[in-house]
Amino acid sequence: MTALQNATVCVTGANGGLGTAFVQAALDRGAKRVYAAARQAKDWADERVVTVDLDLADRASIERAAARLGDTTILVNNAAIFPHGDLLTAPIEDIESTIETNLVGPIVLTRALAPALRSAHGALLNVGSVLSWFAVGKAHSVSKAGFWMATNAFRLELAADGVQVLGAYLGPTDTPMQAGNDTSGMNKPADVVTAVFDALEAGEHEVLVDDLTKQVKAGLAADVTALYPALAR
Ligand SMILES: NC(=O)c1ccc[n+]([C@@H]2O[C@H](COP(=O)([O-])OP(=O)(O)OC[C@H]3O[C@@H](n4cnc5c(N)ncnc54)[C@H](OP(=O)(O)O)[C@@H]3O)[C@@H](O)[C@H]2O)c1
């Protein structure tokens, strides 16, 4: 169980759709400081928000940011990219940068902030996806599947020190990541963040935000053709 009240929260990808909603909701729930980490800092109309430059694809940038984040009590690994090329044909650099930004960078940042989280008995909140369990996102799915397992491994490694590790999994949500798609039936960022922070404050290990995500996770236990009917003979 981790309270937002009086917490010092770091949100990566703070300028994005969900990132901004995480920053706002943390403030609404009484955080005393929110580090808004982004590649390009923007102005926030709240003196509790401190901007931090962070490029997750750049180890030196992660190191510089971590040096400023030593009093973090809740780390929200939210930033990610979603290029759409096929695994077989996209430039390999696109696949590498997806895995670097969505998986390796957050692991490096978590390692750097683990001492702070441990001493605060704080929390790690990793934003996964329905695509952690469904391959249509290609390189993004590969990175999010790895991030799911990294989240589980961090949970085991941090449990003894009283650090809560929450994995958040969600389907399509109306953010810039969905630019060009019909967003009418999608989750709203504020609703997602409410569900995720409620789960954090309730002490959960995992939160599945919507029915699609619950169905896909349940489908993992079935034959592979349950999730991919086109493969059925
Ligand atoms: N939207 C959905 O449908 C959906 C569904 C399931 C899960 N999610 C997950 O939700 C999380 C938030 O995504 P979103 O929907 O809010 O997308 P978004 O609006 O595109 O935001 C993503 C953020 O990540 C940042 N970012 C990208 N590359 C980065 C890097 N190298 N270093 C640091 N920050 C970087 C972006 O920063 P810049 O502004 O500098 O580009 C942006 O602020 C992601 O983990 C995503 O996978 C989203």
The ligand as an SDF file (V2000), in Angstrom:
LIG
                    3D

 48 52  0  0  0  0  0  0  0  0999 V2000
   -2.0070    5.1330  -25.6360 N   0  0  0  0  0  0  0  0  0  0  0  0
   -2.2670    3.8170  -25.6520 C   0  0  0  0  0  0  0  0  0  0  0  0
   -3.1250    3.3270  -26.4060 O   0  0  0  0  0  0  0  0  0  0  0  0
   -1.5390    2.9000  -24.7090 C   0  0  0  0  0  0  0  0  0  0  0  0
   -2.0340    1.6090  -24.5090 C   0  0  0  0  0  0  0  0  0  0  0  0
   -1.3410    0.7540  -23.6610 C   0  0  0  0  0  0  0  0  0  0  0  0
   -0.2110    1.1820  -22.9980 C   0  0  0  0  0  0  0  0  0  0  0  0
    0.2500    2.4580  -23.2190 N   0  0  0  0  0  0  0  0  0  0  0  0
    1.4760    2.8520  -22.5270 C   0  0  0  0  0  0  0  0  0  0  0  0
    1.2670    4.0570  -21.8250 O   0  0  0  0  0  0  0  0  0  0  0  0
    2.5180    4.7310  -21.6650 C   0  0  0  0  0  0  0  0  0  0  0  0
    2.3480    6.1910  -22.0030 C   0  0  0  0  0  0  0  0  0  0  0  0
    2.0690    6.3130  -23.3820 O   0  0  0  0  0  0  0  0  0  0  0  0
    1.0970    7.4360  -23.9810 P   0  0  0  0  0  0  0  0  0  0  0  0
   -0.0660    6.7240  -24.5260 O   0  0  0  0  0  0  0  0  0  0  0  0
    0.9090    8.5170  -23.0070 O   0  0  0  0  0  0  0  0  0  0  0  0
    1.9800    7.8750  -25.2260 O   0  0  0  0  0  0  0  0  0  0  0  0
    2.5830    9.2960  -25.6410 P   0  0  0  0  0  0  0  0  0  0  0  0
    1.5810   10.3530  -25.4840 O   0  0  0  0  0  0  0  0  0  0  0  0
    3.2070    9.0310  -26.9660 O   0  0  0  0  0  0  0  0  0  0  0  0
    3.7010    9.5350  -24.5350 O   0  0  0  0  0  0  0  0  0  0  0  0
    4.8960    8.8200  -24.5110 C   0  0  0  0  0  0  0  0  0  0  0  0
    5.9390    9.6690  -23.8260 C   0  0  0  0  0  0  0  0  0  0  0  0
    7.1810    8.9340  -23.8360 O   0  0  0  0  0  0  0  0  0  0  0  0
    8.1940    9.8670  -24.0780 C   0  0  0  0  0  0  0  0  0  0  0  0
    9.4030    9.2790  -24.6700 N   0  0  0  0  0  0  0  0  0  0  0  0
    9.5380    8.7120  -25.8830 C   0  0  0  0  0  0  0  0  0  0  0  0
   10.8270    8.3730  -26.0870 N   0  0  0  0  0  0  0  0  0  0  0  0
   11.5010    8.7530  -24.9750 C   0  0  0  0  0  0  0  0  0  0  0  0
   12.8530    8.6960  -24.5850 C   0  0  0  0  0  0  0  0  0  0  0  0
   13.8140    8.1790  -25.3930 N   0  0  0  0  0  0  0  0  0  0  0  0
   13.2060    9.1630  -23.3820 N   0  0  0  0  0  0  0  0  0  0  0  0
   12.2830    9.7100  -22.5720 C   0  0  0  0  0  0  0  0  0  0  0  0
   10.9830    9.8150  -22.8730 N   0  0  0  0  0  0  0  0  0  0  0  0
   10.6050    9.3400  -24.0700 C   0  0  0  0  0  0  0  0  0  0  0  0
    7.5950   10.8400  -25.0630 C   0  0  0  0  0  0  0  0  0  0  0  0
    8.3610   12.0130  -24.9900 O   0  0  0  0  0  0  0  0  0  0  0  0
    8.4340   13.0930  -26.1530 P   0  0  0  0  0  0  0  0  0  0  0  0
    7.2690   13.9930  -25.8270 O   0  0  0  0  0  0  0  0  0  0  0  0
    9.7720   13.7110  -25.9430 O   0  0  0  0  0  0  0  0  0  0  0  0
    8.2980   12.3530  -27.4440 O   0  0  0  0  0  0  0  0  0  0  0  0
    6.1940   10.9940  -24.5400 C   0  0  0  0  0  0  0  0  0  0  0  0
    6.1110   12.0300  -23.6030 O   0  0  0  0  0  0  0  0  0  0  0  0
    3.5180    3.9830  -22.5630 C   0  0  0  0  0  0  0  0  0  0  0  0
    4.3070    3.1180  -21.7720 O   0  0  0  0  0  0  0  0  0  0  0  0
    2.6210    3.1820  -23.4860 C   0  0  0  0  0  0  0  0  0  0  0  0
    3.2340    2.0320  -23.9970 O   0  0  0  0  0  0  0  0  0  0  0  0
   -0.3890    3.3260  -24.0430 C   0  0  0  0  0  0  0  0  0  0  0  0
  1  2  1  0
  2  3  2  0
  2  4  1  0
  4  5  1  0
  4 48  2  0
  5  6  2  0
  6  7  1  0
  7  8  2  0
  8  9  1  0
  8 48  1  0
  9 10  1  0
  9 46  1  0
 10 11  1  0
 11 12  1  0
 11 44  1  0
 12 13  1  0
 13 14  1  0
 14 15  2  0
 14 16  1  0
 14 17  1  0
 17 18  1  0
 18 19  2  0
 18 20  1  0
 18 21  1  0
 21 22  1  0
 22 23  1  0
 23 24  1  0
 23 42  1  0
 24 25  1  0
 25 26  1  0
 25 36  1  0
 26 27  1  0
 26 35  1  0
 27 28  2  0
 28 29  1  0
 29 30  1  0
 29 35  2  0
 30 31  1  0
 30 32  2  0
 32 33  1  0
 33 34  2  0
 34 35  1  0
 36 37  1  0
 36 42  1  0
 37 38  1  0
 38 39  2  0
 38 40  1  0
 38 41  1  0
 42 43  1  0
 44 45  1  0
 44 46  1  0
 46 47  1  0
M  CHG  2   8   1  16  -1
M  END
$$$$
